[in-house]
């Protein structure tokens, strides 16, 4: 198993935000985690990235226990996050933002190869290379956030609400992008409120409800679940 969360708990003060969950992300997969706003999805992503401490349980990546490790060490191991709201450097150019993803890398040939691939996936970024990130459209900013993450050479890409605030046509293009990233051998953990995107891209799916995993299984099977259809697909 590439990533395993075992009996994971996270508290904010006395409030239990994540209540003893178990999640497995197989190597080579696109695994989804869906839930309403406030369910705890982003908390899980931040815990995996080492941005917040866990209160109990364990996080394993490639058979190594990583909870308690520093964030930069987790990135170096190959877990890279595309954060919610993109978190770009607005007053830096597109290319400067992309290059921040290479901060921990020394392999110049590999960096060039990954840059070529990133610009192949997102040609618009090459066209806008000298523009400030703040001048891009929402969809272009999301492409930039994904491109920056890819430059860190992830084995596992954590995507936190990538569809947030995007037009439906742009969201549809994300389906193709996630598929291409996965074809390149990168596993993906996709966190989404947009169930349509999750159902279109994932093989395995977990449903998070107020800090608990309430359903899990193969995506195709969960699509036929009456509770999931009513809650996330409008009946």
C-alpha positions in Angstrom: 0.0 0.0 0.0 1.4 3.4 -0.9 -0.3 5.5 1.8 -2.2 4.2 4.9 -3.9 6.2 7.5 -4.5 4.0 10.6 -7.0 5.0 13.3 -6.2 8.6 12.6 -7.5 11.2 15.0 -7.0 15.0 15.0 -8.2 17.4 17.6 -8.5 21.2 17.5 -8.4 22.1 21.1 -11.0 19.8 22.7 -12.9 19.3 19.5 -12.3 16.0 17.7 -12.1 16.9 14.0 -11.0 13.5 12.7 -12.5 10.5 14.6 -10.3 7.4 14.1 -10.4 7.0 10.3 -8.7 4.4 8.2 -7.8 5.2 4.5 -5.6 3.2 2.1 -4.3 4.6 -1.2 -3.0 1.9 -3.4 0.1 2.6 -5.5 -0.8 3.7 -9.1 -4.4 4.6 -8.1 -6.6 7.7 -8.2 -8.4 7.5 -4.8 -11.1 10.0 -3.8 -12.3 11.5 -0.5 -15.6 13.3 -0.7 -17.6 15.0 1.9 -19.5 18.2 2.6 -17.8 21.5 3.6 -16.5 21.2 7.1 -16.4 17.4 7.1 -12.6 17.4 7.8 -11.2 16.7 4.3 -8.6 19.4 4.3 -7.6 18.5 7.9 -6.7 15.1 6.7 -4.6 16.5 3.8 -2.8 18.8 6.2 -2.1 16.0 8.6 -0.6 13.8 5.8 1.6 16.7 4.7 2.8 17.2 8.2 1.3 20.7 8.4 -0.7 19.9 11.6 0.0 17.3 14.3 -2.1 14.2 14.6 -3.6 13.4 18.1 -3.6 9.6 17.7 -3.1 6.9 15.1 -0.4 6.5 12.4 0.4 7.6 8.9 2.4 5.2 6.7 4.0 5.9 3.3 5.8 3.2 1.4 6.0 1.1 4.5 7.6 4.0 6.5 5.8 5.7 9.4 5.8 9.4 8.6 3.6 11.1 11.2 5.8 13.5 13.2 8.1 14.1 10.3 8.8 17.6 9.1 6.9 18.8 6.1 10.0 19.2 3.8 11.0 15.7 4.7 7.6 14.4 3.6 7.9 16.3 0.4 11.3 14.9 -0.2 9.8 11.4 0.2 7.4 12.1 -2.6 4.1 13.4 -1.1 3.3 16.7 -2.6 0.1 18.8 -2.1 -1.9 21.0 -4.4 -3.5 23.1 -1.6 -7.0 24.4 -1.4 -7.2 27.9 -2.8 -4.0 27.2 -4.8 -1.7 29.3 -2.5 0.4 30.8 -5.4 2.9 33.6 -5.0 0.8 36.3 -6.7 3.5 38.8 -7.3 5.9 36.3 -8.9 5.7 35.2 -12.5 4.3 32.0 -13.8 7.7 30.5 -14.4 9.0 31.7 -11.0 6.0 29.9 -9.3 6.7 26.8 -11.3 10.4 26.8 -10.3 9.5 27.0 -6.6 8.4 23.4 -6.9 12.0 22.3 -7.6 13.4 23.8 -4.3 14.5 20.4 -2.9 15.8 19.0 -6.2 19.3 19.0 -7.6 18.8 16.9 -10.7 19.0 19.5 -13.5 18.3 17.0 -16.3 15.3 15.7 -14.4 14.0 19.2 -13.7 14.2 20.1 -17.4 12.4 16.9 -18.4 9.6 17.6 -15.8 9.3 21.2 -16.9 8.9 20.1 -20.5 6.2 17.6 -19.4 4.4 20.2 -17.3 4.3 22.7 -20.2 3.1 19.9 -22.4 0.2 19.3 -20.0 -0.5 23.0 -19.6 0.6 24.9 -22.8 -1.1 28.1 -21.6 1.5 28.3 -18.8 4.3 28.5 -21.4 2.4 31.2 -23.2 2.0 33.1 -19.9 5.4 32.4 -18.5 6.3 36.0 -17.8 2.9 37.1 -16.4 2.3 37.5 -12.7 0.3 34.7 -11.2 -2.2 37.2 -9.9 -3.2 38.1 -13.5 -4.2 34.6 -14.5 -7.8 33.3 -14.6 -9.0 30.9 -11.9 -8.5 28.0 -14.2 -5.0 29.0 -15.2 -4.1 29.5 -11.5 -5.2 26.0 -10.8 -3.1 24.7 -13.7 -0.2 26.6 -12.2 -0.7 25.2 -8.8 -0.8 21.7 -10.2 2.3 22.4 -12.4 4.3 23.7 -9.5 3.4 20.5 -7.5 4.5 18.3 -10.4 7.9 20.0 -10.5 8.5 18.6 -7.0 8.5 15.1 -8.5 5.6 13.5 -6.5 5.0 9.8 -6.1 1.7 10.8 -4.5 -0.1 14.0 -5.4 -2.6 15.3 -2.8 -5.2 17.5 -4.6 -7.3 19.5 -2.2 -10.5 20.8 -3.8 -9.0 21.5 -7.2 -12.4 22.4 -8.7 -13.2 25.1 -6.1 -14.5 28.2 -7.8 -13.9 27.0 -11.3 -16.4 27.0 -14.2 -17.9 23.7 -15.2 -15.9 23.5 -18.5 -12.6 24.0 -16.6 -13.7 21.4 -14.1 -14.2 19.0 -17.0 -10.7 19.6 -18.2 -9.4 18.6 -14.8 -10.7 15.1 -15.5 -8.3 14.8 -18.4 -5.4 16.4 -16.5 -5.8 14.0 -13.5 -5.9 11.0 -16.0 -2.7 12.2 -17.7 -0.9 12.7 -14.4 -1.9 9.2 -13.3 -0.7 7.7 -16.6 2.7 9.2 -15.8 2.9 6.9 -12.8 1.8 9.4 -10.2 -0.7 8.2 -7.6 -3.4 10.7 -6.7 -5.5 11.3 -3.5 -8.3 13.7 -4.6 -10.3 15.5 -2.0 -13.5 17.1 -3.3 -16.9 18.4 -2.6 -17.6 18.1 -6.4 -18.8 14.5 -6.5 -19.0 14.7 -10.3 -15.3 15.2 -10.6 -14.5 12.5 -8.0 -16.8 10.0 -9.7 -15.2 10.8 -13.1 -11.6 10.3 -12.1 -11.3 7.9 -9.2 -11.2 4.1 -8.8 -11.7 4.0 -5.0 -13.8 6.3 -3.0 -14.2 7.2 0.7 -17.1 9.3 2.0 -16.3 11.5 5.0 -19.1 12.7 7.3 -18.2 15.0 10.2 -14.8 13.4 10.7 -15.8 9.8 10.2 -15.6 7.5 7.1 -19.2 6.5 6.6 -18.8 4.7 3.2 -15.9 3.3 1.2 -15.4 1.1 -1.8 -15.0 1.0 -5.5 -16.2 4.2 -7.1 -18.5 2.4 -9.7 -20.2 0.5 -6.9 -20.7 3.6 -4.7 -22.3 5.4 -7.6 -25.2 3.0 -7.3 -25.5 3.6 -3.5 -28.8 5.4 -2.8 -27.3 7.5 0.1 -24.4 8.7 -2.1 -26.7 9.5 -4.9 -29.0 11.6 -2.8 -26.3 13.3 -0.8 -23.8 14.1 -3.7 -25.5 13.5 -7.0 -28.9 15.1 -6.4 -30.9 11.9 -6.3 
